[in-house]
Amino acid sequence: MKETYTALYEFGGAFLGPSLTTYARAVEKASQGQNTLPVCLAREGWLLYRLLDRLQAARLIDLPTPPVYLKVSRTLLFRAMLGDPDVMDMALSTEFTGTVVDLLMKRFGFQLNETYKCLPAEILSFEMVLPDHKERVLKWFEPHYARLRSHVAQTRQALLDYFTNTGLATEGVTPLMLDLGYGGTIQKLCTRLLEKDTRGLYYIAKKAGEHDVEGHQASMSGVFREGINWQENYTMLERSLLLECLMTAPHGQVVDLKENADGEMMFFYGREAASQRYYQDLEAILDGAIDTAIYNLRHGIHYTHQEVEALFEVYAKRPGALPKAVWHLFTADDDISGNGIVNPLQIFGI
């Protein structure tokens, strides 16, 4: 058991430690300025929050405000804003194949009984291929927007209260959204709900710059690469699913949020991937990654972007580079795209 822990711990330091070191320094630099609130987003944000919290406690970085962890997901935000025409357009713009029932359950976090409560049965069986059929699907939904908005009103209000409780809605505070990447969908949706400007700092930002969201600005930048897209042979993006499998939280994807009478937030989760089922193993990897970043900052060790990219290239493309002790952790929940649980080791042939 000790040997397994050591293998996992050392792998975490080698695989994630250098990129976390570089990213933490970038967060410190981007956070400077009055009333910036570092907000660690979604499942990847759990690791970033733990990292920044420990670095600040050790006085190795200087953040003007302690970081917060925001337990959200695209699914939760899409659900909370279901029936908003602009958000519907965004929600239907990425790949999905299946029926309307499948879409509501996998992209909007619905239970089966909820789908029949909100839409006529004949619509629920319609088949689609997104984004090719987006305009057609929008027409199916449009007559039912009012009912859908009413159904998710409780989720939307709980989410707004959650934003207030975590400090995002505080006047004069600018949230700095921290995440792996890539298109800033969560940031845009949060900007829309908060009705205030936000900033985002990602590992990779496909569309860096200023984005107008209903009169407010969502500013995005990337630490390792900006302006890159899929199928442009940038390995850290093309095989980023390897990072997503490990940079994850002990809980599954958040699919709904309710607030009880005492104001307590109750989170509801989708199914677990291997990284959640075997979180004790994943935690050893994350401990190694964070401890390595702490060591690097304490001793002034720096990595160029090219060095981080080259290291990832070795693990992502060379057969046998990933130790056998970690293979069981590489599965991810891709329900939002209709693909269920996916295994990047099989997808990429490594």
C-alpha positions in Angstrom: 0.0 0.0 0.0 2.8 2.4 0.9 4.5 1.7 -2.5 1.2 2.5 -4.3 0.8 5.7 -2.4 4.3 6.8 -3.2 3.9 6.0 -6.9 0.7 8.1 -7.0 2.2 10.9 -5.0 5.3 11.1 -7.2 3.3 10.9 -10.4 1.2 13.9 -9.2 4.2 15.9 -8.6 5.7 15.2 -12.0 2.5 15.4 -14.1 0.7 18.3 -12.4 3.3 20.0 -10.3 5.0 22.1 -13.0 1.8 23.4 -14.5 0.3 24.3 -11.1 3.5 26.1 -10.2 3.2 28.3 -13.3 -0.5 28.8 -13.0 -0.3 29.8 -9.3 2.2 32.6 -10.1 -0.1 33.8 -12.9 -3.1 33.9 -10.5 -1.1 36.0 -8.1 -0.2 38.4 -10.8 -3.7 38.6 -12.2 -5.2 39.1 -8.7 -3.3 42.3 -7.9 -5.7 45.2 -7.8 -8.4 46.4 -5.5 -11.3 44.0 -4.7 -10.4 41.1 -6.9 -11.9 37.8 -5.6 -10.2 34.6 -6.9 -13.1 32.2 -7.7 -12.1 28.5 -8.3 -14.7 27.0 -10.6 -16.4 23.6 -11.0 -14.6 20.3 -10.4 -11.2 21.5 -11.6 -11.5 24.4 -9.3 -11.3 22.1 -6.2 -7.6 21.4 -6.9 -7.0 25.1 -7.7 -8.7 26.1 -4.5 -6.7 23.7 -2.4 -3.5 24.8 -4.1 -4.1 28.6 -3.6 -5.3 28.2 -0.1 -2.2 26.3 1.0 0.2 28.6 -0.9 -1.4 31.7 0.7 -1.3 30.0 4.2 2.4 29.4 3.6 2.9 33.0 2.5 4.3 31.9 -0.8 1.8 34.0 -2.8 0.0 37.2 -2.0 -3.7 37.3 -2.9 -5.7 40.4 -1.9 -8.7 38.3 -1.0 -8.7 34.6 0.1 -9.9 32.3 -2.8 -13.3 30.8 -2.8 -14.5 27.5 -4.3 -17.6 27.8 -6.4 -19.4 24.4 -6.8 -21.1 24.9 -10.1 -21.2 23.3 -13.6 -22.5 24.0 -17.0 -25.3 21.7 -16.3 -26.4 23.5 -13.2 -26.2 26.9 -14.9 -28.0 25.8 -18.0 -30.7 24.3 -15.8 -31.0 27.5 -13.7 -31.4 29.6 -16.9 -33.6 27.2 -18.9 -36.1 29.1 -21.0 -33.8 32.2 -21.4 -33.6 32.5 -25.2 -30.0 33.6 -25.3 -28.9 30.9 -23.0 -30.9 28.3 -24.9 -29.0 29.3 -28.0 -25.7 28.8 -26.2 -26.8 25.5 -24.6 -27.7 24.0 -28.0 -24.5 25.2 -29.8 -22.3 22.3 -28.8 -22.4 18.6 -29.9 -25.1 16.3 -28.7 -27.0 13.4 -30.3 -30.2 11.9 -28.8 -33.8 12.7 -28.0 -35.2 15.7 -26.2 -35.5 13.5 -23.1 -31.8 12.7 -23.3 -31.0 16.4 -23.7 -33.0 17.6 -20.7 -31.6 14.9 -18.5 -27.9 15.1 -19.6 -27.4 18.8 -20.4 -30.0 20.4 -18.1 -29.9 17.9 -15.1 -33.5 16.9 -15.3 -35.0 13.8 -13.7 -37.2 11.7 -16.0 -40.4 12.7 -14.3 -39.5 16.4 -14.7 -39.2 16.1 -18.5 -42.9 14.9 -18.7 -44.0 17.6 -16.4 -42.5 20.4 -18.5 -42.9 19.2 -22.1 -45.5 17.3 -24.2 -44.8 13.6 -24.6 -44.7 13.8 -28.4 -41.8 16.4 -28.2 -39.8 14.4 -25.8 -39.2 11.5 -28.3 -37.9 13.8 -31.1 -34.4 13.0 -32.2 -31.7 15.6 -32.8 -28.0 16.1 -33.8 -26.6 19.3 -32.3 -25.5 21.8 -33.4 -26.8 20.9 -36.8 -30.4 20.9 -35.7 -30.2 23.8 -33.3 -32.7 26.1 -35.0 -35.2 23.2 -35.2 -34.8 22.4 -31.5 -35.2 26.0 -30.5 -38.6 26.1 -32.2 -39.6 22.9 -30.3 -38.8 24.6 -27.0 -40.0 28.2 -27.6 -43.7 27.7 -26.9 -42.8 26.1 -23.5 -40.3 28.7 -22.2 -42.6 30.1 -19.5 -43.3 26.7 -18.1 -39.6 25.8 -18.1 -38.6 29.1 -16.4 -41.2 28.5 -13.7 -40.0 24.9 -13.1 -36.4 26.0 -12.6 -37.1 29.2 -10.6 -36.2 27.5 -7.3 -32.8 26.4 -8.7 -32.1 29.9 -10.1 -32.9 31.7 -6.9 -30.8 29.2 -4.9 -27.9 29.8 -7.3 -28.2 33.6 -6.9 -28.3 33.3 -3.1 -25.2 31.0 -3.3 -23.4 33.7 -5.3 -24.3 36.2 -2.7 -23.1 33.9 0.2 -19.7 33.3 -1.5 -19.1 37.0 -2.1 -19.4 37.1 -5.9 -22.4 39.5 -5.9 -20.8 42.0 -3.5 -20.7 45.5 -4.9 -17.3 46.6 -6.1 -15.8 43.1 -6.1 -14.6 41.7 -9.4 -14.7 37.9 -9.6 -11.5 36.4 -11.2 -12.8 33.0 -12.5 -10.1 30.2 -12.3 -10.5 27.0 -14.3 -8.8 24.7 -16.8 -10.6 26.3 -19.7 -11.5 26.6 -22.6 -14.4 28.7 -24.0 -15.4 30.4 -20.8 -19.0 29.1 -20.9 -19.4 29.0 -17.1 -17.9 32.5 -16.8 -20.3 33.9 -19.4 -23.3 32.3 -17.6 -22.2 33.6 -14.2 -21.6 37.1 -15.7 -25.2 37.0 -17.0 -26.7 35.9 -13.7 -24.5 38.3 -11.6 -25.1 41.2 -14.0 -21.6 42.5 -13.4 -18.2 42.4 -15.1 -16.0 39.3 -14.5 -12.5 38.2 -15.4 -11.3 34.7 -16.2 -7.8 33.1 -16.1 -7.6 29.7 -17.6 -4.9 27.1 -18.5 -6.0 27.6 -22.1 -8.4 30.3 -23.4 -9.7 29.5 -26.9 -11.2 33.0 -27.3 -9.2 35.4 -25.1 -10.2 39.0 -24.8 -13.4 40.9 -24.0 -16.8 39.3 -24.4 -20.0 41.3 -24.1 -22.7 39.6 -22.0 -25.8 41.7 -21.9 -23.9 44.9 -21.5 -21.3 43.4 -19.1 -17.8 42.3 -19.9 -16.4 38.8 -19.4 -12.7 39.2 -19.9 -10.7 36.0 -20.6 -7.0 35.2 -20.8 -5.0 31.9 -20.9 -1.8 31.1 -19.1 -0.3 28.5 -21.4 -2.1 29.3 -24.7 -4.6 31.7 -26.1 -6.5 31.8 -29.4 -6.0 28.1 -30.1 -8.8 25.8 -31.2 -9.5 22.1 -31.4 -7.8 20.2 -34.2 -4.9 22.6 -34.4 -2.4 20.0 -33.0 -1.9 21.6 -29.6 -1.6 18.6 -27.4 -2.5 20.3 -24.1 -5.9 21.1 -25.6 -6.4 18.1 -27.8 -5.7 15.7 -24.9 -6.8 17.9 -22.1 -9.2 15.2 -21.0 -6.2 13.7 -19.2 -6.0 16.8 -17.1 -9.8 16.9 -16.5 -9.7 13.3 -15.1 -7.3 14.2 -12.4 -8.0 17.9 -11.7 -11.4 17.0 -10.2 -13.3 17.2 -6.9 -14.4 14.3 -4.6 -18.0 14.9 -5.7 -19.5 14.2 -9.1 -20.9 16.9 -11.4 -23.4 19.3 -9.8 -26.7 18.9 -11.6 -29.0 20.9 -9.2 -29.1 23.2 -6.2 -31.8 23.8 -3.7 -32.0 26.0 -0.6 -33.8 24.7 2.5 -35.8 26.8 4.9 -32.7 27.5 7.0 -30.8 28.9 4.1 -28.6 25.8 3.8 -27.5 24.9 0.2 -28.2 21.4 -0.9 -26.2 20.1 -3.9 -27.3 17.3 -6.1 -24.8 15.3 -8.2 -24.6 13.2 -11.3 -23.0 9.9 -11.5 -19.4 9.4 -10.3 -16.4 8.6 -12.5 -13.5 6.5 -11.3 -11.8 9.5 -9.9 -14.7 10.0 -7.4 -15.0 6.2 -6.6 -11.3 5.9 -5.9 -10.8 9.4 -4.5 -8.3 8.1 -1.9 -6.0 7.3 -4.8 -6.6 10.6 -6.6 -6.0 12.5 -3.4 -2.5 11.0 -3.2 -1.9 12.4 -6.7 -3.2 15.8 -5.8 -1.2 15.9 -2.6 1.9 15.3 -4.6 1.0 18.0 -7.1 0.3 20.6 -4.5 3.4 19.7 -2.4 5.6 20.0 -5.5 4.2 23.4 -6.3 4.8 24.6 -2.8 8.4 23.3 -3.0 8.9 25.0 -6.3 7.6 28.4 -5.1 9.5 28.2 -1.8 12.8 27.5 -3.7 12.3 29.9 -6.6 11.9 27.1 -9.3 10.3 28.3 -12.5 9.2 26.5 -15.7 8.7 28.0 -19.1 5.5 27.4 -20.9 7.4 25.3 -23.4 8.8 23.1 -20.7 5.3 22.5 -19.2 3.9 21.7 -22.7 6.8 19.4 -23.5 6.3 17.4 -20.3 2.6 17.0 -20.9 3.4 15.9 -24.5 5.5 13.0 -23.0 2.7 11.8 -20.8 -0.1 12.3 -23.3 1.5 10.7 -26.3 4.2 8.2 -25.3 2.8 4.7 -24.6 3.8 3.5 -21.1 4.6 7.0 -19.7 1.6 6.9 -17.5 2.3 4.4 -14.6 -0.1 1.5 -14.3 -0.9 2.6 -10.8 -2.9 5.5 -12.1 -4.7 3.9 -15.1 -7.9 3.2 -13.2 -8.4 6.9 -12.5 -8.7 8.0 -16.1 -12.4 8.1 -16.7 -14.6 11.2 -17.0 -18.3 12.0 -17.0 -19.2 13.5 -20.4 -23.0 13.2 -20.0 -23.4 16.9 -21.0 -22.4 15.8 -24.5 -24.4 12.7 -24.4 -21.4 10.4 -24.3 -21.7 9.1 -20.7 -18.5 7.9 -19.0 -15.4 8.1 -21.3 -11.9 6.7 -21.0 -9.2 9.0 -22.5 -6.6 6.2 -22.4 -8.7 4.2 -24.8 -9.7 7.3 -26.9 -6.0 8.3 -27.3 -4.6 4.9 -27.6 -2.1 5.2 -24.7 
